[in-house]
Amino acid sequence: MKFTKTIAVIAIASLAFVSCKKEEDKSLSLIKAQAEKEAPKEHKAIAAENVQTASFEIEGMTCAMGCAKTIEKELSNLEGVEKAAVDFDKKTATVTFDKTVQNQENLTKVVQETGDGKTYKVLNFKS
């Protein structure tokens, strides 16, 4: 009887040890994935003749931290975008980008898709 209890305790302990290790590994991989997603993207240098700056109004933003910062982050992470700034108070965005990589349609699409496709509207696009 004592032998059976010993085997059962060892089995339960090893099972707990193995399952905890797997949970820890999952947590670490989720943390790493989140950190990679949030890390600022390195931007390639843009040739001077291809640099273009656009400004436009964004209608539908309701907060500085949620709306404006999210849109700014999405624009900044686009390939070919050197810098993006969204001003919640003025409801405007200014984007410096490589005109051979990005265009008005792409920038507008990214802003509108940041919400549900209906929340944000891009108006008065000026290059």
URPE-V30683 format. One record per residue. RES is the residue in three letters. PSI is psi in whole degrees, 0 to 359 (* if undefined). NEAR is the number of other C-alpha atoms within 10 Angstrom. D_FIRST is the distance of its C-alpha to the first C-alpha in Angstrom with 1 decimal. Layout:
# URPE-V30683
res=RES psi=PSI near=NEAR d_first=D_FIRST
res=RES psi=PSI near=NEAR d_first=D_FIRST
This chain:
# URPE-V30683
res=MET psi=318 near=5 d_first=0.0
res=LYS psi=324 near=7 d_first=3.8
res=PHE psi=318 near=8 d_first=5.4
res=THR psi=318 near=9 d_first=5.3
res=LYS psi=319 near=10 d_first=6.5
res=THR psi=314 near=11 d_first=8.8
res=ILE psi=318 near=11 d_first=10.1
res=ALA psi=317 near=12 d_first=10.7
res=VAL psi=316 near=12 d_first=12.5
res=ILE psi=318 near=12 d_first=14.5
res=ALA psi=316 near=12 d_first=15.5
res=ILE psi=317 near=12 d_first=16.7
res=ALA psi=317 near=12 d_first=18.5
res=SER psi=324 near=12 d_first=20.2
res=LEU psi=317 near=12 d_first=21.2
res=ALA psi=318 near=11 d_first=22.7
res=PHE psi=315 near=11 d_first=24.5
res=VAL psi=317 near=11 d_first=26.0
res=SER psi=324 near=12 d_first=27.1
res=CYS psi=322 near=12 d_first=28.7
res=LYS psi=318 near=12 d_first=30.6
res=LYS psi=319 near=11 d_first=32.0
res=GLU psi=319 near=11 d_first=33.2
res=GLU psi=317 near=11 d_first=34.8
res=ASP psi=320 near=12 d_first=36.6
res=LYS psi=317 near=12 d_first=37.9
res=SER psi=317 near=12 d_first=39.2
res=LEU psi=319 near=12 d_first=40.9
res=SER psi=324 near=12 d_first=42.6
res=LEU psi=319 near=12 d_first=43.9
res=ILE psi=317 near=12 d_first=45.3
res=LYS psi=317 near=12 d_first=47.0
res=ALA psi=319 near=11 d_first=48.4
res=GLN psi=318 near=11 d_first=49.8
res=ALA psi=320 near=11 d_first=51.3
res=GLU psi=322 near=11 d_first=53.0
res=LYS psi=323 near=11 d_first=54.4
res=GLU psi=345 near=11 d_first=55.8
res=ALA psi=139 near=9 d_first=57.2
res=PRO psi=137 near=11 d_first=61.0
res=LYS psi=137 near=13 d_first=62.3
res=GLU psi=137 near=10 d_first=64.6
res=HIS psi=136 near=14 d_first=68.1
res=LYS psi=151 near=11 d_first=70.3
res=ALA psi=140 near=11 d_first=73.8
res=ILE psi=133 near=18 d_first=76.3
res=ALA psi=140 near=10 d_first=79.7
res=ALA psi=323 near=8 d_first=82.4
res=GLU psi=347 near=9 d_first=84.3
res=ASN psi=357 near=11 d_first=81.2
res=VAL psi=131 near=16 d_first=80.3
res=GLN psi=142 near=18 d_first=80.8
res=THR psi=132 near=16 d_first=80.1
res=ALA psi=148 near=16 d_first=79.7
res=SER psi=147 near=18 d_first=79.5
res=PHE psi=162 near=19 d_first=78.8
res=GLU psi=147 near=19 d_first=77.9
res=ILE psi=117 near=25 d_first=74.5
res=GLU psi=139 near=14 d_first=74.6
res=GLY psi=355 near=15 d_first=71.6
res=MET psi=136 near=18 d_first=69.8
res=THR psi=351 near=14 d_first=68.5
res=CYS psi=155 near=11 d_first=66.9
res=ALA psi=318 near=14 d_first=67.2
res=MET psi=317 near=10 d_first=63.6
res=GLY psi=302 near=10 d_first=62.3
res=CYS psi=297 near=18 d_first=65.2
res=ALA psi=314 near=21 d_first=67.5
res=LYS psi=325 near=16 d_first=64.9
res=THR psi=315 near=16 d_first=63.0
res=ILE psi=316 near=24 d_first=66.2
res=GLU psi=317 near=20 d_first=67.2
res=LYS psi=316 near=18 d_first=63.9
res=GLU psi=317 near=15 d_first=64.2
res=LEU psi=317 near=28 d_first=67.7
res=SER psi=330 near=22 d_first=67.0
res=ASN psi=357 near=19 d_first=64.3
res=LEU psi=144 near=19 d_first=66.6
res=GLU psi=135 near=15 d_first=67.8
res=GLY psi=355 near=21 d_first=71.4
res=VAL psi=123 near=24 d_first=71.2
res=GLU psi=318 near=21 d_first=72.1
res=LYS psi=141 near=17 d_first=72.0
res=ALA psi=137 near=21 d_first=71.4
res=ALA psi=129 near=18 d_first=72.1
res=VAL psi=126 near=24 d_first=71.8
res=ASP psi=109 near=15 d_first=73.6
res=PHE psi=317 near=17 d_first=72.2
res=ASP psi=319 near=11 d_first=75.1
res=LYS psi=351 near=9 d_first=77.7
res=LYS psi=39 near=16 d_first=75.6
res=THR psi=161 near=20 d_first=76.5
res=ALA psi=145 near=22 d_first=74.9
res=THR psi=126 near=20 d_first=76.4
res=VAL psi=129 near=21 d_first=75.0
res=THR psi=123 near=21 d_first=76.2
res=PHE psi=169 near=25 d_first=75.4
res=ASP psi=116 near=22 d_first=76.4
res=LYS psi=347 near=17 d_first=78.7
res=THR psi=347 near=13 d_first=77.9
res=VAL psi=318 near=13 d_first=74.2
res=GLN psi=162 near=16 d_first=74.3
res=ASN psi=177 near=15 d_first=76.8
res=GLN psi=318 near=13 d_first=77.5
res=GLU psi=316 near=8 d_first=75.7
res=ASN psi=316 near=13 d_first=72.4
res=LEU psi=317 near=20 d_first=72.5
res=THR psi=316 near=18 d_first=73.3
res=LYS psi=317 near=13 d_first=70.5
res=VAL psi=316 near=15 d_first=67.9
res=VAL psi=313 near=21 d_first=69.0
res=GLN psi=326 near=20 d_first=69.0
res=GLU psi=347 near=16 d_first=65.6
res=THR psi=323 near=18 d_first=64.1
res=GLY psi=215 near=16 d_first=64.1
res=ASP psi=12 near=8 d_first=63.7
res=GLY psi=347 near=12 d_first=67.0
res=LYS psi=342 near=10 d_first=69.0
res=THR psi=312 near=16 d_first=68.3
res=TYR psi=137 near=21 d_first=70.3
res=LYS psi=137 near=17 d_first=73.8
res=VAL psi=128 near=17 d_first=75.8
res=LEU psi=155 near=13 d_first=79.5
res=ASN psi=53 near=10 d_first=82.5
res=PHE psi=123 near=16 d_first=81.1
res=LYS psi=129 near=11 d_first=83.5
res=SER psi=* near=13 d_first=83.4
